[in-house]
Amino acid sequence: MESTVVRCAEGHEFSTSTFPMQQLGSERIGPGRLLRCPRCARLRQAVPVKGAVRH
């Protein structure tokens, strides 16, 4: 299973096995997704970390 390294709005980096891509018609809504951060235990806007190693 492939994981994606993401950064929450508080700056915490973590990996997630799913990072759903939302679309509205033929265009994407944006790079951020609402995920629960394991460090601050809150739902936060998270974006993929560029250049991070994926497993």
Buried (B, 14 or more C-beta within 10 A) or exposed (E): EEBBBBBBBEEBEBBBEEBEEEEEEEEEEEEBBEBEBEEEEEEBBBBBBEEEEEE
